[in-house]
Amino acid sequence: MKKIYATGIALLVALLTITATFDVSAQTEALIFGEQIPVKIQRLRQTEDSVQLIMDIDLTNVKIGAERSLVLTPVLISPQGREVKMKNIMINGSRRHKAFMREIALNGWERDVKNTHYDVIPLTNENRKAYRYTQSVVFESWMREARMDIVTDLCGCAAGSVQEVVSEKVANRIVLEGAKEYRALPNVAYIRPEVEQVKARSESADVFLDFPVARTEINPGFGNNPRELAKIEQIMNEIRTDKNLTVTGALITGYASPEGDVSFNNQLSRGRAEALRSYLSMRAGMPPHLYRVGYGGEDWEGLARLVQNSYIEPKGTILSIINYYNPMERKNRLRALNGGRTYQQLLHTLYPQLRRVVAKIDYNAKNFDVEEARQVIKTHPKQLSLNEMFLVANTYPEGSKEFMEVFEIAVRIFPDDPVANLNAAASALLTKDLARAERYLQKAGRNVPAYYNNLGVLNMMQGNNARARNLFQRAADDGVEAARTNLEELRKKEEADKQLRN
């Protein structure tokens, strides 16, 4: 199978300058104190002989109790254990703050608290917002390798409370003066899908018809029949009258619920399927020779699905009976379960959903040129092939909303197709949606070099540079140009990171 590869530069980096460098004082985010407090580092940088810290602390959702205080202490820590503490942030519950302010006044500590030791924040409604913290300390050489933690100290101020002290990392390092970090420009790869010569499609619908007991004749006015018959007629008419489609057949399959005699249920399911075929052949405008009839008899598989998704108990026992016994033994055991109460639930809530006829209409869709496909994808995307969708995507600027939406539509219509998943993963990587990209890559075809390139991009974005290099090398050896570019980008990034550490 011939593969056509296309490459793309991630949307995020497309917005940057071509030099691909940026100031490492860019934002870093973390969650502390049981994920109640988001912390956003706006700046942690050496400037001449000092280190400046600017961060925003969001107090919107913090909960500490009216009698307690929470003290946050930013700490610079080296790998060897050297550390320096910055000014504390004291967050006081309402009653604790009143007691704290009385203590400060009695001891004359107002100047010390204001100028050196604490930023004090009463946890009132008006203070439940982002708080800007700014502090500088003298730079020392050991700080070149230092990270920054925030120590959270929830005091045991109230009777019965326990002091809780936790240290949580919020930044990996200080940005050294003049330092620049290289941001790699990851290139993703797409595969153009093969042309689908015959676009065979189908639509299925469950038709829940009401019949008098032990009868197979359809009475169009009986019970829910008017609604159910109108539903299947509408589906068939929409397909039959669509100028882009050619109907190739219709399979009508009847099913019965599993109470009573097996042979009678088989006859019943077939008779009801025949009845629907006769009704549709007169009403739906399709030639009689296009119809086929089948019967599923007692629908044990359908019952298992319904039980799995129901609240009927004991669910595990019911499923075991269905899975491990023959039909007659199943019926006997289900009737005896829980003194017959479970069987009555099944009989009245789930069994009626098994008495159905499934109508499956097969059709072929025409081939579309690109302009036609641009319109069809908005209304009937199932009529398009993956190749047609790929051509539509490439009528939009790479990385645009419309470009990425096409690949999302493709993987929704063809959820198990390896090429659809590979291209959807590439699209997800453009928006840095790593969780979605990883999910799609798990279903992508692994026998194509583009897979290893895109998996390498995912690993590079996750910081797994060694694995990314191996994956890029594998794809590059098989001719993916994007992978060669990614290897060079990774080399530049690692060299820049090395210089930052020195």
C-alpha positions, 0 to 999 in steps of 0.5 A, a space after each residue: 500500500 502506497 503511503 503519502 506522508 504530510 508533515 505539520 508544525 505544531 500550532 503552538 510553536 507556529 505562533 512563535 518566531 522562527 528562532 524558536 527561543 523564549 525567555 525561561 521566565 515564562 509561566 509555570 503552574 502547580 497545585 498545592 495544599 491538596 490541589 486547593 491552591 493553584 500557583 502560577 510562577 510568573 517569574 523566578 529569575 536571577 538578575 545580577 546579584 539577586 533572585 526575583 520571585 513573582 507568583 500568583 496564588 489563587 485563594 478562591 477554593 482554599 478551606 482551612 476553618 475559621 480557627 486555623 492558619 495556613 502558612 505558605 513558605 517559598 523555599 529555594 533548595 539545592 540538590 545537596 540540601 542547601 536552602 533559603 526561605 523567602 517571606 511567608 504568606 499567612 492565610 488566616 481563618 476569620 476568628 484566627 485572624 482576629 486573635 492574630 491581630 490582637 497578639 501583634 498589637 499587644 507585642 508591638 510586632 506590626 513593623 516586623 510583620 509588615 516589612 520582613 516576616 509575613 504577608 498576612 491575608 485574612 480569608 474573607 470573601 473579598 480576598 478569595 481571589 488571585 494574590 500577587 506575591 513578590 520577593 527577592 533574595 540574594 543570589 548565591 552560586 549554589 542556587 544555579 541548581 536549585 528548585 523551588 518548593 512551597 512548604 504548607 503549614 496548617 497550624 493546629 490552632 484550634 482544640 483537637 486540631 493537628 498541625 500539618 506540614 507538607 513541602 511541594 515542588 512548584 518549579 524545577 529551577 531558577 532561570 539564570 541571567 541571560 539564559 535562553 531555552 530552546 523550544 523544539 518545533 515538533 513536526 507531525 506526520 499524516 498519511 493520505 488514506 487509500 481511495 475507497 473504490 466502492 463506498 459500501 455503507 449501511 444504516 440499522 434501526 431497532 423496530 419495537 413492534 407490538 403484536 397480539 400474543 403469539 401472532 405475527 401479523 402487523 396491525 399498523 394502528 396497534 400499540 406503539 406500531 404507528 410510531 415505530 413503523 414511521 421511524 423505519 419508513 423515514 430512514 428507508 425513504 431518506 436513503 432511497 431518495 438521496 441522489 448520492 446513494 444507491 440502495 443495494 439491499 435490506 436485511 430484516 432480522 427478527 428476535 424474541 425474548 427468551 421465555 417459553 418454547 425455543 422452537 416457537 420463539 424461533 418461528 415467532 421471530 422469523 414470522 415477525 421479520 417476514 411481516 415487516 418485510 411484507 409491510 415495507 415492500 408495499 410502503 417503502 418504495 424498494 423492490 421486493 428482490 432487495 429484501 432478505 429475511 433472517 431470524 435471531 430467535 431468542 436474544 440472549 446476547 441482547 439480554 446480557 447487554 441490557 442486564 450489564 447496563 441495568 440496575 437489576 441485581 444480582 447482576 453478576 449471577 444473572 450474567 453467569 447464568 447466561 454465559 455458562 448454561 444452555 438455554 433451557 437451564 438458563 430459563 430454569 435458573 433465572 426463574 428460581 433466582 431470588 425466589 422468582 423476584 429477579 425473573 419478574 423484574 427481567 420479564 417486565 423491564 428487559 424482556 419487552 426490549 428483546 421483542 424487536 425486528 432489526 432493519 439493516 439497509 445497505 447502500 453505496 455512496 457516490 464518489 465526491 470531488 473536493 468541493 462536493 465533499 466540503 459540503 457533504 462533510 457538514 451534513 452526511 459525513 458518513 457518505 465520505 471516504 477517509 481519502 475524501 475527508 483528507 482532501 477536504 482537510 487540506 483545503 484549510 490552513 494547517 492547524 486551523 479549527 476547520 483543518 483539525 475538525 475534519 480529522 476529528 470527524 474522520 475518527 468519529 465516523 471510522 473509530 477503529 481505522 488505523 489511518 483515521 486514528 493516526 491522523 487524529 493523533 497528529 491533529 491532537 498533537 497540534 493543539 498539545 492535547 497529549 491525552 487525546 493524542 495518546 488515546 488515538 495512537 493506541 489504535 493507530 496502525 503500527 506498521 507505518 513509519 509515521 506512527 513512530 514519528 508521531 509517537 516520538 513527538 508525543 514523548 518529546 512533548 512529555 519530556 521523554 527525550 531518550 525514547 523520542 530520539 529512538 522513535 524519530 531515528 526509526 521513522 527517519 530510517 524509513 524515510 519520514 522527513 519530519 522525523 529527520 527534522 525532529 531529530 535535529 530539533 531535539 539535538 538543539 534542545 538538548 544542547 541548549 538545556 546542557 548550557 542552561 545547567 552549566 
